[in-house]
Amino acid sequence: MTETPHDPKLAAATDIIFNCPFCNKSLAIDLRGAGLMVTCPDCGRDVQVPAPAPGDTLEEVPTPPMTVSAEALAAAHTKIERLVDSLEEIRERRRYLEHLRTENMARFQQIGGEVEVIQNSLDRIVGLLQAAAADEKKSGEPPPES
Ligand SMILES: [Zn+2]
């Protein structure tokens, strides 16, 4: 139990800081000493340690940061694992889509080839029809005018 005079700036967060009511010396004592009678090291009188003021020392007791960090770290790790899973899924989907695209490209090229064949046939048919129409104009009588 600390009864020695204390620099408040150096006191632990779990200490009660109070002044001796007799000599006004600044004293610090562990929180567990609240309500106890202690002897002032300066004036030698018995002093009762006050209860810590609410919102003073008690709420300043820091939560162990390592525990918080470990939990946050674990949560982050879980999130990262999920993201990696999602990324792998996306990559697989992309691979599948690229495979489909390649397959479709081959199919489209094939269809394009067939369309070209049809187009060439149509061109030939149109040419034949135009030739037939020209022959008919030459040999046939001009259409009667009304
Ligand atoms: Zn004193």
Boltz pocket constraint, residues with backbone or C-beta under 6 A from the ligand:
constraints:
  - pocket:
      binder: B
      contacts: [[A, 20], [A, 21], [A, 22], [A, 23], [A, 24], [A, 25], [A, 40], [A, 41], [A, 42], [A, 43], [A, 44], [A, 45]]
      max_distance: 6.0
